[in-house]
Amino acid sequence: MKKSIFLIALFVSALACTKDSITPASNTTFVTIKKGNDYTFVLPIESSPGSTGIIWYKSTKPNEKIATIDEGEIVENTKSTSIWGTNIWKIKGVANGKTSLVLKFGRQSVPSESFNEQSFEITVTE
């Protein structure tokens, strides 16, 4: 009996010590842009960043000698849906080459806990 209680207590203790982790859903988009042109994309925002602190942010930036990205624009959805709004971003082709960009959806102050991740493999051509 004492052995059973000890094993149950040990099992419950092990569960209590496990760390919750969030695994982001990762997506990669391959983009080809002509030098001097823009590529615009839209990412959904599920709830108000003002109340949650959760936003899309640049986790890694592209090599700015090849491509640049703006600061993004947040647009609130005026229709009643499950999506609160959108974040609109523009990547501009600067010079021939390849670079990458990673955007995360979460609290920028806690980068280890992101709820989504969007990667871009960017190729700029003449």
C-alpha positions in Angstrom: 0.0 0.0 0.0 2.8 2.4 1.0 4.6 1.5 -2.2 1.5 2.3 -4.3 1.0 5.7 -2.6 4.7 6.5 -3.2 4.5 5.6 -6.9 1.3 7.7 -7.3 2.9 10.7 -5.5 6.1 10.3 -7.7 4.0 10.3 -10.9 2.0 13.3 -9.8 5.2 15.1 -8.9 6.7 14.4 -12.3 3.7 15.8 -14.0 3.8 18.9 -11.9 7.4 19.5 -12.8 7.0 19.3 -16.6 7.4 22.6 -18.4 4.7 23.7 -20.7 6.0 24.6 -24.1 4.4 26.1 -27.2 5.4 24.7 -30.6 4.8 27.3 -33.3 3.1 26.2 -36.5 5.8 26.9 -39.0 5.3 27.9 -42.7 7.8 28.8 -45.3 6.9 31.0 -48.3 9.3 31.3 -51.3 9.3 34.7 -52.8 10.9 36.0 -56.0 11.0 39.8 -56.4 12.4 41.9 -59.2 15.0 44.5 -58.0 13.0 47.7 -57.2 9.7 45.9 -56.8 7.6 45.2 -53.7 6.0 42.0 -52.5 3.0 42.6 -50.2 1.6 39.9 -47.8 -1.0 39.8 -45.1 -0.9 37.8 -41.9 -4.0 37.4 -39.6 -4.2 38.7 -36.1 -6.7 36.7 -33.9 -7.2 39.2 -31.1 -6.4 42.8 -30.3 -2.7 43.4 -29.7 -3.6 46.1 -27.2 -5.3 43.7 -24.9 -3.0 40.6 -25.4 0.4 42.1 -26.4 0.5 39.4 -29.1 1.6 40.7 -32.4 3.6 39.7 -35.5 7.2 40.8 -35.2 10.5 40.4 -37.0 12.4 37.5 -35.4 15.1 37.7 -38.0 15.5 40.5 -40.6 16.6 40.0 -44.3 20.0 41.1 -45.4 19.2 44.7 -46.2 21.7 44.8 -49.1 19.3 42.3 -50.9 15.8 43.1 -49.5 14.2 45.3 -47.0 10.9 45.0 -45.1 8.8 47.8 -43.7 7.5 48.1 -40.2 4.1 46.6 -41.1 0.7 48.1 -40.8 -2.1 46.7 -38.5 -5.6 46.9 -39.9 -8.6 46.1 -37.7 -11.3 43.9 -39.2 -14.6 45.8 -39.3 -16.6 42.6 -40.1 -17.7 40.2 -37.4 -15.3 37.2 -37.8 -12.9 35.1 -35.6 -10.0 37.2 -37.0 -9.5 40.5 -35.2 -7.5 42.1 -38.0 -4.5 41.8 -40.2 -0.9 42.8 -40.4 0.2 44.0 -43.8 3.9 43.9 -44.7 6.0 44.9 -47.7 9.3 43.4 -48.8 11.3 45.5 -51.3 13.9 44.0 -53.7 17.1 45.9 -53.4 19.8 43.9 -55.2 20.3 40.4 -56.8 20.7 37.7 -54.3 19.0 35.4 -51.7 18.1 36.2 -48.1 15.5 35.1 -45.5 13.1 36.6 -43.0 11.3 35.1 -40.0 8.2 36.6 -38.5 6.8 35.3 -35.2 3.4 35.7 -33.7 3.6 36.2 -30.0 4.9 38.6 -27.4 8.1 40.2 -28.6 9.3 40.3 -25.0 9.0 36.5 -24.7 10.5 35.2 -28.0 10.7 31.6 -26.7 6.9 31.4 -26.6 5.5 32.1 -30.1 2.1 30.9 -31.3 3.0 30.9 -35.0 5.9 31.5 -37.2 6.2 32.6 -40.9 9.4 32.2 -42.8 10.3 33.8 -46.1 13.0 32.6 -48.5 13.5 35.7 -50.7 15.2 35.8 -54.1 15.8 39.1 -55.8 16.4 39.1 -59.5 17.1 41.8 -62.2 
